[in-house]
Each structure stands twice: as C-alpha cells, then as structure tokens.
Amino acid sequence: MKKLLHVLLFLPLFVSAETIRTDGGVFHCRVPETYDADSGIMVLFGGRDWPGDKTLAACGFSRLADRHRLFLLAPSFKGRNYRQPESGSGNLLKKAVGQLERRYGLKSQKLCFYGYSAGGECAALFYQWMPERVAAWGVHACGVYPVSIRCSLAPCLITCGLDDAERFQISRGFIYRYREHGGLLLWKYFPDTGHELSRQALELAEAWFDDLLSGRSIIAYGEDDTRKVPAKPDAAFSNPLYSEKLKELWRK
C-alpha cells in the first residue's frame, strides 16, 4: 500500500471528472481537451471497489487521452460479483457508454479497456462478454481470466510484478492460451515489484495504447524471458512491438 501511495503522489493530475449515473451505477468521466464525433472511449477499471475518480487519478492517462481525443470512463463498481459482467455490471457499462456517446455526439465505435487488480479481472472478463465492442485491452496484476476464450481478435497487454507470485503464475498461464487461440499479446513482468500499480506498468501501458491508437504496425517481436528480439521468433513466446519506444520500455 505504501508503494502504491508513493506512485500516486507522482502521477499527473487529471482534469475534474464528470459524473454519469445509470440505474444506480456511478461512473466518472474525463473529457479530453478537444474532441469531435470520431473521438473514442477508454474504460479504466480500478482496484477492488475503487471509486471512478480514484481510478482516473491512479492511471494518469491524461496526456494519452488528450493526444488521441479519448474520453476516459471509470466505473465505481462495488460488491462481490461486479467483475462478472453477467451480474448486471456489463449492462451498466453499456448504458454509461451510450449515455456518454449521446451527451457528446460521439459515433458508436470500439472501446479500449485497461484494468488493475480486480479491475484487470473486469477488463479480461468484460472483453469476452462483449468482444464486438472492444478494440484492445490491457491488465496489470490480474488474478482471474476467462476459463474459455471465446474471442482473441483484440490485441492484449498483460503485466505483473514478479513478487505478486500467485497472479504472476495465473497470468503466465493465460498468455499462452490467448496466443494459441490466435491473439496478439504483449507480456511483461517487473522484477522487485509486487501487487502495486507501478509507474513502470503505467508507462508501458501508455506507450502500448499510444502505438495502437496511432495505427502503428509491428516492427519486431520479442521473446518472453530473454527479452531478445530474434529474426525468427517462436509465435508461442513472441511479444509484438510497435515502436522503438515500446521496445525499449519492454526490454527494461
């Protein structure tokens, strides 16, 4: 907890958030500096029972959002089952997205998901529940993934602290299943870090989303454990890299 608070103190502050309410669900939204009908939406899922404004502050994706004219939407889910979209939280999210689109005259298009801890479980499970609405999804320190993979079309980012031992093993098992299903997945673990939402994880996530939102193509593939970039990588252990910046962050 002390490490997490230390990280939060050095993250950039976000512009004051708006509130969206849907049938008892509360969402916080950061509006980008400029936007138009083609602006997209990124959904940020925070830790267990986090309010949406805390999630917006913790992720610190303001620069990314302004660069790509993204609306940042964070739910304030609480309770035992909200990570399961079938429990009703999935429909609450869809209603909040629809309300946001109508409020700002946005075209309906695919979403980006990013989640930490319990929010990572949301990102992973919600993607499988509504894959047709998701362009890309990423998680950090996630401990629950879909038992069966229904869809793997969306690129995926999974990161975890090496000292977060149980979640590390669970995440490592899922990455191979996702790749075997045909998905593009970038995997990175951070030595000497535990369950906290670290600055390194957020920097990598921001660079990864920036590359995808910019429409960059894959320039190389890196191997999981060696962090090498071979000419002919093994697909089962390959991490797609879209820019020199992403490659540098991934190899650290």
C-alpha positions as CSV (number, residue, x, y, z in Angstrom):
1,M,0.0,0.0,0.0
2,K,2.8,2.4,0.8
3,K,4.4,1.8,-2.6
4,L,1.0,2.5,-4.3
5,L,0.6,5.7,-2.4
6,H,4.1,6.7,-3.4
7,V,3.3,6.1,-7.1
8,L,0.1,8.1,-6.9
9,L,1.8,11.2,-5.5
10,F,4.0,11.5,-8.6
11,L,1.3,10.8,-11.2
12,P,-0.1,13.8,-13.2
13,L,-3.4,15.1,-12.0
14,F,-6.4,14.8,-14.3
15,V,-8.9,17.5,-15.2
16,S,-12.0,17.4,-13.0
17,A,-14.3,14.5,-13.8
18,E,-17.9,14.5,-14.8
19,T,-20.3,12.0,-13.3
20,I,-22.6,9.7,-15.2
21,R,-25.3,7.8,-13.4
22,T,-27.2,4.8,-14.9
23,D,-29.7,2.8,-12.9
24,G,-27.7,3.1,-9.7
25,G,-24.3,2.7,-11.4
26,V,-21.9,5.7,-10.9
27,F,-19.2,6.4,-13.5
28,H,-16.6,9.2,-13.6
29,C,-15.5,10.6,-17.0
30,R,-12.6,12.8,-18.0
31,V,-13.3,14.8,-21.2
32,P,-10.3,15.4,-23.5
33,E,-9.1,18.9,-24.2
34,T,-10.6,18.6,-27.7
35,Y,-13.0,16.1,-29.2
36,D,-15.3,15.5,-32.1
37,A,-17.7,12.9,-33.3
38,D,-14.9,10.4,-34.0
39,S,-13.4,10.6,-30.5
40,G,-13.1,7.3,-28.8
41,I,-13.7,6.0,-25.2
42,M,-11.2,4.2,-23.0
43,V,-12.7,2.4,-20.0
44,L,-10.5,2.2,-16.9
45,F,-11.3,-0.4,-14.2
46,G,-9.6,0.3,-10.9
47,G,-8.8,-1.9,-7.9
48,R,-11.4,-3.6,-5.8
49,D,-14.3,-1.2,-5.0
50,W,-12.3,1.8,-6.2
51,P,-14.5,4.9,-7.0
52,G,-14.1,6.0,-10.6
53,D,-12.3,9.3,-9.7
54,K,-9.6,7.4,-7.8
55,T,-9.1,5.2,-10.9
56,L,-8.7,8.2,-13.2
57,A,-6.1,9.7,-10.9
58,A,-4.2,6.5,-10.4
59,C,-3.9,5.7,-14.1
60,G,-2.8,9.2,-15.1
61,F,-3.6,8.7,-18.8
62,S,-4.5,12.4,-19.3
63,R,-1.7,13.0,-21.9
64,L,-2.7,9.9,-23.8
65,A,-6.3,10.9,-23.7
66,D,-5.7,14.5,-25.0
67,R,-3.3,13.3,-27.7
68,H,-5.9,10.9,-29.1
69,R,-9.0,12.9,-28.1
70,L,-10.1,10.0,-25.9
71,F,-12.8,10.1,-23.2
72,L,-11.7,8.3,-20.1
73,L,-14.6,6.4,-18.4
74,A,-14.2,4.8,-15.0
75,P,-16.9,2.8,-13.1
76,S,-17.4,2.9,-9.4
77,F,-18.4,-0.7,-9.1
78,K,-18.8,-2.2,-5.6
79,G,-19.8,-5.6,-4.3
80,R,-19.0,-9.3,-4.6
81,N,-19.9,-10.0,-8.2
82,Y,-19.4,-6.9,-10.3
83,R,-16.3,-8.4,-12.0
84,Q,-18.7,-10.8,-13.7
85,P,-20.4,-8.7,-16.5
86,E,-23.4,-11.1,-16.4
87,S,-24.2,-9.9,-12.9
88,G,-25.5,-6.6,-14.3
89,S,-22.3,-4.6,-14.3
90,G,-21.9,-5.3,-18.1
91,N,-25.2,-3.7,-18.9
92,L,-24.4,-0.8,-16.6
93,L,-21.2,-0.2,-18.6
94,K,-23.0,-0.4,-21.9
95,K,-25.6,2.2,-20.7
96,A,-22.9,4.5,-19.4
97,V,-21.1,4.3,-22.8
98,G,-24.4,5.0,-24.6
99,Q,-25.1,8.0,-22.4
100,L,-21.7,9.4,-22.9
101,E,-21.9,9.0,-26.7
102,R,-25.3,10.8,-26.7
103,R,-24.1,13.6,-24.4
104,Y,-21.2,14.5,-26.7
105,G,-22.5,13.4,-30.0
106,L,-19.9,10.6,-30.4
107,K,-20.2,7.9,-33.1
108,S,-20.5,4.4,-31.6
109,Q,-17.2,2.6,-32.0
110,K,-14.9,0.1,-30.3
111,L,-13.6,0.7,-26.8
112,C,-10.3,0.3,-25.1
113,F,-10.1,-1.4,-21.8
114,Y,-7.4,-1.1,-19.1
115,G,-7.7,-2.6,-15.6
116,Y,-5.7,-3.0,-12.4
117,S,-6.1,-6.0,-10.0
118,A,-9.8,-6.6,-9.6
119,G,-10.3,-4.1,-12.5
120,G,-8.0,-6.3,-14.5
121,E,-10.4,-9.2,-14.0
122,C,-13.1,-6.8,-15.3
123,A,-11.2,-6.0,-18.4
124,A,-10.5,-9.6,-19.1
125,L,-14.0,-10.9,-18.5
126,F,-15.8,-8.0,-20.0
127,Y,-13.9,-8.3,-23.2
128,Q,-15.0,-11.9,-23.6
129,W,-18.6,-10.9,-22.8
130,M,-18.7,-8.0,-25.4
131,P,-15.8,-8.6,-27.8
132,E,-17.5,-6.9,-30.7
133,R,-17.2,-3.6,-28.8
134,V,-13.5,-3.8,-27.8
135,A,-10.5,-2.7,-29.9
136,A,-7.8,-3.5,-27.4
137,W,-7.5,-4.5,-23.7
138,G,-4.8,-4.4,-21.1
139,V,-4.4,-5.5,-17.5
140,H,-1.9,-5.3,-14.6
141,A,-1.8,-7.6,-11.6
142,C,-4.8,-9.6,-12.7
143,G,-5.6,-12.9,-11.0
144,V,-8.7,-14.1,-12.8
145,Y,-9.0,-14.8,-16.6
146,P,-11.7,-16.4,-18.7
147,V,-11.9,-20.2,-18.3
148,S,-12.6,-20.5,-22.0
149,I,-11.5,-18.0,-24.6
150,R,-14.4,-17.0,-26.9
151,C,-12.6,-14.4,-28.9
152,S,-8.9,-13.2,-29.3
153,L,-9.2,-10.7,-32.1
154,A,-8.3,-7.7,-29.8
155,P,-4.6,-7.1,-29.0
156,C,-3.8,-7.6,-25.4
157,L,-1.3,-6.3,-22.9
158,I,-0.6,-8.2,-19.6
159,T,1.8,-7.1,-17.0
160,C,2.5,-8.2,-13.4
161,G,5.0,-7.8,-10.6
162,L,7.3,-10.8,-10.2
163,D,6.8,-10.7,-6.4
164,D,3.0,-10.9,-7.0
165,A,3.6,-14.6,-7.2
166,E,0.1,-16.1,-7.5
167,R,-1.1,-13.6,-10.0
168,F,2.2,-13.9,-11.9
169,Q,1.7,-17.6,-12.4
170,I,-2.0,-17.2,-13.3
171,S,-1.2,-14.5,-15.9
172,R,1.7,-16.5,-17.3
173,G,-0.7,-19.5,-17.9
174,F,-3.2,-17.3,-19.7
175,I,-0.9,-15.7,-22.1
176,Y,-0.1,-19.0,-23.8
177,R,-3.7,-19.8,-24.1
178,Y,-4.5,-16.5,-25.7
179,R,-1.7,-16.8,-28.2
180,E,-2.7,-20.3,-29.0
181,H,-6.1,-19.0,-29.8
182,G,-4.6,-16.6,-32.3
183,G,-4.4,-13.5,-30.2
184,L,-1.6,-10.8,-30.3
185,L,-0.4,-10.4,-26.7
186,L,2.4,-8.4,-25.1
187,W,3.6,-9.9,-21.8
188,K,5.9,-8.1,-19.3
189,Y,6.8,-8.8,-15.7
190,F,8.6,-6.4,-13.4
191,P,11.3,-7.8,-11.1
192,D,11.3,-6.4,-7.5
193,T,7.7,-5.3,-7.6
194,G,4.6,-6.8,-6.1
195,H,0.9,-6.1,-6.5
196,E,1.1,-2.3,-6.7
197,L,0.1,-0.3,-9.8
198,S,3.7,0.7,-10.6
199,R,5.0,3.6,-12.7
200,Q,6.7,1.1,-15.0
201,A,3.4,-0.7,-15.7
202,L,1.6,2.5,-16.5
203,E,4.4,3.8,-18.7
204,L,4.4,0.6,-20.7
205,A,0.6,0.6,-21.0
206,E,0.5,4.2,-22.1
207,A,3.1,3.5,-24.8
208,W,1.3,0.4,-26.0
209,F,-2.1,2.1,-26.3
210,D,-0.4,5.1,-28.0
211,D,1.1,2.8,-30.6
212,L,-2.2,1.0,-31.3
213,L,-4.3,4.3,-31.3
214,S,-1.7,5.8,-33.7
215,G,-2.2,2.8,-36.1
216,R,1.4,1.7,-36.0
217,S,2.4,-1.7,-37.4
218,I,4.5,-4.3,-35.7
219,I,8.2,-3.6,-36.2
220,A,9.6,-6.6,-34.3
221,Y,8.8,-9.5,-31.9
222,G,10.5,-10.1,-28.6
223,E,10.9,-13.3,-26.6
224,D,9.2,-13.6,-23.3
225,D,12.1,-14.4,-20.9
226,T,15.2,-13.5,-22.8
227,R,13.9,-10.1,-23.8
228,K,15.8,-10.6,-27.1
229,V,14.4,-9.6,-30.5
230,P,15.2,-12.5,-32.8
231,A,14.8,-12.5,-36.6
232,K,12.6,-15.6,-36.4
233,P,10.7,-15.7,-33.1
234,D,8.6,-18.6,-31.8
235,A,5.0,-17.5,-32.0
236,A,4.1,-19.1,-28.6
237,F,6.7,-16.9,-26.9
238,S,6.5,-13.7,-29.0
239,N,5.6,-10.2,-28.0
240,P,4.5,-7.8,-30.8
241,L,6.4,-4.5,-30.6
242,Y,5.1,-1.5,-32.5
243,S,7.7,1.2,-31.9
244,E,11.3,1.7,-30.7
245,K,9.9,3.4,-27.6
246,L,7.7,0.4,-26.8
247,K,10.6,-2.0,-27.4
248,E,12.9,0.0,-25.1
249,L,10.3,0.0,-22.3
250,W,9.6,-3.7,-22.8
251,R,13.3,-4.7,-22.6
252,K,14.0,-2.8,-19.4
